[in-house]
């Protein structure tokens, strides 16, 4: 339950942070796949996978540290992450349909 303005601000920051992490994750995925398709460099794709994994691990650890272990903040950050990924997927689909 949200009790005060500080909690609302914390949840808003968690949502925004999750969205940024989701957008970064989608961008890294796009770069990795684009390199694999156009250049055929599997090591770039593998490095991108490690980068995406590191992003998720660091973001999760940071949220848990900043949020003092409050899982509510982490859950809201995950909602922001998923929302950014859904938005990125829809943008790509629209771009492909426009070809």
Secondary structure, 3 states (H helix, E strand, C coil): CCCCHHHHHHHHHHHHHHHHHHHHHHHHHHHHHHHHHHHCCHHHHHHHHHHHHHHHHHHHHHHHHHCCCCHHHHHHHHHHHHHHHHHHHHHHHHHHHCC
